[in-house]
Amino acid sequence: MQRPRIGVDLMGGDEPPSAFLDAIFGLKDELKDTVHLVIFGSKDICAQVETRDDPTLSSRIASGVIEMDDNPLTAIRTKKQASMPLGLKALSSGEIDAFVTTGNTGALIAASQLFLTNLGGIERPALLTSLPTKRGIMAVLDVGANVTSTPEQLLQFAKMGIAYQLSSQIKAPKVGLLNIGVETHKGTPLQKKAFDLFSKELGPSFLGNIEGHEAFDGNVDVLVTDGFTGNVFLKTAEGVSTLHLSKLASFAPKSAGDLKRLLHDADTAGALLAGVGGIVIKCHGNAHPLALANGIKKAHSLIEGSFLQKIKDTLPKV
């Protein structure tokens, strides 16, 4: 059986590419020969990769970088040999089985739409992240792929979240719509129309509106919102957890360390670009090397669990 092949983009994040190499080499030693990593980077970075003389570790030289402040569409059009488009082309052609990046989110969405096909019935992909709750793991989407969305697209996000959780062995995922109140009349026209659509299409799987402070109670398995609100929600949650950890550290350092391993950004595995015909993991642009390593681990587990095929099989039934 062929080893899973995971492409790793080392260009375009806030950290210099060299900062990630030690973490990647350490991860490669941990995973041993169970995975083949393909590093997309500069000539110098690729030279360091090749010195490892490891047949399950290879590299692709990229001649450009898509920066964080680049216009996404312009960058994809003019920087065709940058690491991100090269990686997504390799994913599209079947040369790799998954792609992990810390690069420009807008460019990633634009390039994915260019090089990868959407899953059936999905108009726009969404970034899906998993967050711990009091009762388990909650899938939240969209957390940044789309600044604006239609009610129909939010319904598609809900169905992708349900399919994701079903593939994770949650038998009857419950869906909540992030809103400023639980009442049916609350929210903007988007939330009101989405509420009506969810009620009609999702039936008993839809538990209604969920306020931000209720999200982590564990009553819903899938939390749906537009990408602008979802990104603010996610980063606020990360900021609050960091604040609490710093306060806890002054009173109980060991407990703070245990919680940090569970909650801190460096230990998260990034967000899945749900809705495209490929496994794409987007880590934070300012991700710590450990976060990138965990993104690679997540991609590896999704490949091993036949995630993409499960989603393709499940989504039409939702």
VOGU-3710 file (C-alpha; in Angstrom, 3 decimals, decimal comma):
1> mqrprigvdl> 0,000/0,000/0,000  1,331/3,428/-0,942  2,302/5,781/1,881  0,094/8,881/2,244  1,772/11,804/0,463  1,357/15,153/2,188  2,452/18,432/0,641  3,685/21,080/3,085  3,880/24,744/2,071  6,628/26,556/3,987
11> mggdeppsaf> 6,245/29,902/2,210  4,016/32,887/2,936  3,420/32,553/6,673  4,582/35,029/9,296  7,383/32,747/10,491  10,486/32,240/8,314  10,417/28,857/6,526  13,578/27,708/8,302  11,739/27,961/11,642  9,528/25,032/10,606
21> ldaifglkde> 12,219/22,645/9,428  13,255/21,257/12,826  9,597/20,585/13,688  9,054/18,858/10,357  12,199/16,759/10,684  11,173/15,796/14,226  7,701/14,876/13,011  9,170/12,852/10,168  11,242/10,895/12,682  8,101/10,349/14,784
31> lkdtvhlvif> 5,986/9,146/11,856  8,936/7,169/10,472  8,093/5,590/7,107  4,291/5,813/7,441  4,076/9,038/5,412  5,852/10,752/2,542  6,251/14,506/3,037  6,721/16,792/0,031  8,084/20,196/1,065  7,273/23,199/-1,128
41> gskdicaqve> 9,801/25,957/-0,526  12,705/28,046/-1,739  15,847/26,604/-3,273  17,720/26,958/0,031  14,971/25,262/2,022  14,728/22,411/-0,460  18,508/21,916/-0,284  18,231/21,422/3,477  15,451/18,895/2,947  17,470/16,923/0,424
51> trddptlssr> 20,481/16,693/2,783  18,390/14,398/4,974  18,756/11,689/2,312  15,374/10,253/3,271  13,419/8,498/0,465  10,138/9,435/2,183  11,028/13,134/2,331  11,220/15,176/-0,877  10,924/18,780/-2,006  9,650/21,021/-4,792
61> iasgviemdd> 11,362/24,324/-5,481  9,005/27,314/-5,610  10,214/30,445/-7,348  7,763/32,868/-5,747  5,982/33,688/-2,520  2,385/34,805/-2,041  2,639/37,301/0,793  -0,032/37,914/3,417  -0,829/41,372/2,058  -0,998/40,295/-1,600
71> npltairtkk> -4,277/40,614/-3,456  -5,426/36,967/-3,686  -6,646/36,952/-7,294  -3,702/38,978/-8,576  -1,235/36,787/-6,713  -2,660/33,546/-8,094  -2,621/34,991/-11,600  0,912/36,436/-11,493  2,753/34,066/-9,128  2,029/30,753/-10,773
81> qasmplglka> 5,263/29,182/-9,533  4,705/30,168/-5,910  4,504/27,365/-3,359  0,728/27,510/-2,835  -0,418/27,109/-6,457  2,279/24,494/-7,040  1,012/22,497/-4,055  -2,631/22,716/-5,044  -1,806/21,710/-8,617  0,014/18,672/-7,241
91> lssgeidafv> -3,041/17,831/-5,119  -5,347/18,226/-8,111  -3,219/15,948/-10,291  -2,971/13,242/-7,631  0,754/13,683/-6,970  -0,022/14,292/-3,285  -2,963/13,235/-1,111  -3,245/16,329/1,101  -1,857/19,856/1,320  -0,990/21,868/4,450
101> ttgntgalia> -0,226/25,597/4,414  0,110/28,654/6,660  -0,238/31,029/3,711  -2,650/33,753/2,594  -6,225/32,556/3,246  -7,784/34,524/0,390  -5,229/33,171/-2,060  -5,809/29,637/-0,784  -9,552/29,929/-1,401  -9,037/31,452/-4,855
111> asqlfltnlg> -6,449/28,845/-5,863  -8,569/25,980/-4,540  -11,484/27,178/-6,658  -9,151/27,303/-9,651  -7,409/23,957/-9,259  -9,850/21,790/-7,281  -13,474/20,952/-8,012  -16,141/21,544/-5,373  -18,028/18,615/-3,943  -21,509/18,088/-5,377
121> gierpallts> -24,052/20,681/-4,250  -21,463/22,994/-2,678  -21,221/26,515/-4,094  -18,427/27,804/-1,861  -15,930/25,983/0,347  -15,785/26,851/4,041  -13,063/26,670/6,659  -14,014/24,141/9,323  -12,268/24,003/12,663  -12,823/21,664/15,609
131> lptkrgimav> -13,150/23,144/19,096  -13,449/21,383/22,453  -16,685/21,732/24,430  -17,913/20,400/27,767  -19,232/17,285/26,028  -16,991/16,656/23,053  -15,723/18,226/19,859  -17,722/20,843/17,962  -17,229/21,582/14,253  -17,431/25,322/13,512
141> ldvganvtst> -17,801/26,691/9,990  -17,211/29,021/8,295  -14,260/30,519/10,215  -12,843/32,690/7,471  -13,196/31,452/3,914  -16,137/33,717/2,990  -16,654/37,229/4,321  -20,268/37,154/3,168  -22,615/34,243/2,549  -26,176/33,582/1,444
151> peqllqfakm> -28,695/31,613/3,540  -28,408/28,785/1,007  -24,634/28,707/1,441  -25,009/28,604/5,230  -27,259/25,575/4,751  -24,545/23,964/2,652  -22,052/24,698/5,451  -24,405/22,997/7,900  -24,635/19,916/5,702  -20,842/19,769/5,369
161> giayqlssqi> -20,527/20,019/9,147  -23,034/17,202/9,608  -21,202/15,036/7,062  -17,883/15,802/8,788  -19,227/14,773/12,187  -20,911/11,677/10,775  -17,548/10,667/9,312  -16,138/11,186/12,824  -18,591/8,600/14,195  -21,096/11,046/15,730
171> kapkvgllni> -24,366/9,298/14,929  -26,877/12,166/14,907  -25,080/15,541/14,812  -27,037/18,529/16,104  -26,717/21,912/14,386  -26,851/25,413/15,848  -26,879/28,791/14,100  -24,613/31,375/15,771  -26,715/34,436/16,589  -27,113/37,300/19,075
181> gvethkgtpl> -30,080/35,649/20,758  -31,980/32,372/20,837  -35,300/33,857/19,741  -36,401/33,068/16,186  -36,742/36,744/15,232  -33,198/37,719/16,303  -30,349/38,593/13,981  -29,790/40,177/10,611  -31,841/39,249/7,546  -29,183/36,604/6,806
191> qkkafdlfsk> -29,678/34,837/10,144  -33,478/35,118/9,955  -33,635/33,605/6,470  -31,081/30,942/7,385  -33,120/30,040/10,481  -36,220/29,438/8,364  -34,233/27,439/5,812  -32,517/25,304/8,468  -35,847/24,596/10,157  -37,333/23,419/6,877
201> elgpsflgni> -34,373/21,433/5,526  -32,678/20,010/8,633  -35,710/19,163/10,753  -34,936/17,853/14,255  -31,183/18,065/13,606  -31,475/21,857/13,908  -31,578/23,080/17,507  -32,056/26,743/16,622  -30,066/29,862/17,394  -27,036/29,599/19,665
211> egheafdgnv> -25,473/32,541/21,488  -21,708/32,757/21,701  -21,545/32,031/25,423  -23,570/28,817/24,924  -21,440/27,431/22,119  -19,058/25,562/24,408  -21,761/23,888/26,502  -21,662/20,949/24,097  -25,314/20,945/23,057  -24,501/21,276/19,355
221> dvlvtdgftg> -22,051/19,273/17,267  -22,014/21,748/14,367  -22,015/25,543/14,763  -22,742/27,475/11,563  -21,976/31,103/10,767  -20,631/33,307/8,003  -16,850/33,554/7,625  -16,526/37,079/9,004  -18,408/36,337/12,222  -16,839/32,888/12,495
231> nvflktaegv> -13,325/34,264/12,256  -14,035/36,857/14,961  -15,649/34,140/17,117  -12,660/31,814/16,724  -9,986/34,419/17,408  -11,911/35,799/20,382  -12,158/32,287/21,827  -8,420/31,807/21,311  -7,691/35,161/22,963  -9,871/34,403/25,989
241> stlhlsklas> -8,277/30,964/26,407  -4,801/32,518/26,246  -5,810/35,091/28,894  -7,177/32,406/31,206  -4,078/30,266/30,738  -1,784/33,156/31,612  -3,804/33,893/34,764  -3,920/30,224/35,734  -0,175/29,852/35,243  0,500/32,248/38,120
251> fapksagdlk> -1,567/30,087/40,495  -1,141/26,538/39,188  1,656/26,187/36,599  1,177/22,435/36,118  -2,573/22,743/35,491  -1,939/25,639/33,123  0,517/23,487/31,190  -1,991/20,659/30,871  -4,690/23,029/29,633  -2,300/24,691/27,222
261> rllhdadtag> -1,653/21,382/25,525  -5,411/21,011/25,037  -6,357/24,545/24,075  -3,437/26,647/22,920  -3,119/27,654/19,296  0,262/25,929/18,932  -1,416/22,607/19,643  -4,340/23,016/17,267  -4,206/21,444/13,857  -5,581/24,243/11,725
271> allagvggiv> -8,804/24,391/9,764  -10,030/22,035/7,070  -11,092/23,619/3,787  -14,399/21,773/3,558  -16,270/21,445/0,280  -13,407/20,933/-2,163  -12,328/17,677/-3,762  -9,114/17,385/-1,802  -7,792/17,471/1,760  -6,506/21,002/2,420
281> ikchgnahpl> -5,475/22,155/5,905  -5,032/25,876/6,616  -2,949/26,715/9,690  -2,761/30,214/11,150  -0,423/32,578/9,340  1,371/33,140/12,641  1,331/29,450/13,493  4,024/28,064/15,773  6,029/25,224/14,167  4,221/22,764/16,445
291> alangikkah> 0,893/23,884/14,964  2,134/23,115/11,450  3,314/19,704/12,632  -0,126/19,037/14,082  -1,705/20,171/10,814  0,358/17,510/9,057  -0,765/14,922/11,620  -4,376/15,905/11,036  -3,972/15,560/7,275  -2,378/12,144/7,828
301> sliegsflqk> -5,271/10,948/9,992  -7,851/12,205/7,469  -6,119/10,318/4,661  -5,828/7,146/6,734  -9,512/7,394/7,664  -10,617/7,780/4,020  -12,197/11,082/5,022  -12,689/12,510/1,553  -14,510/9,425/0,286  -16,685/9,349/3,415
311> ikdtlpkv> -17,673/12,982/2,885  -18,475/12,303/-0,788  -20,611/9,339/0,227  -22,327/11,088/3,148  -22,992/14,601/1,859  -25,712/13,656/-0,685  -27,638/11,859/2,067  -27,724/14,811/4,483
//
